[in-house]
């Protein structure tokens, strides 16, 4: 966690999407990795028991208790450091980022889902807008990866790269946003 380096979050992922009987889990250490606790799965306010892959864990700075998990089973959020989890969006989520300033009461959350595109929240993940594929057909957008510059004063700068679902792993587009995902500009895809 950005405010406490003793707190470490790990998301496991099952190889080959859960074959061989291994399900994904989220673990947390509060003592810099000396010991770990696993969050329970199955049941009310928990992660699903059949969780297959956790692709990204994003922690809201400065609200460390707000944590997001991009998983094969959907986008999940906890607002109490993992005691309770809620499904915010269904789908196969490949990435999530949180962008917020120190004095900003509402974090912007961008979530990327395979085949759906990007969805954006401007109120700490309470509500998400419609998915956008940035002008490409939804079925053509494969895995999406996000990154952002989260240091003052450029907390709004976000980058996105998407795989062409029909192109054998080739890049579909690279885009940049200077307003935390509200609008996007395409950048050149390198040759090769």
Beta strands, then each sheet from edge to edge (+ up, - down):
strand 1: 8-11
strand 2: 26-29
strand 3: 37-38
strand 4: 54-59
strand 5: 67-71
strand 6: 74-78
strand 7: 86-89
strand 8: 93-99
strand 9: 108-113
strand 10: 117-121
strand 11: 141-149
strand 12: 157-164
strand 13: 171-177
strand 14: 185-187
sheet 1: 1+ 2- 3+
sheet 2: 4+ 5- 6+ 7-
sheet 3: 8+ 9- 10+
sheet 4: 11+ 12- 13+ 14-
end
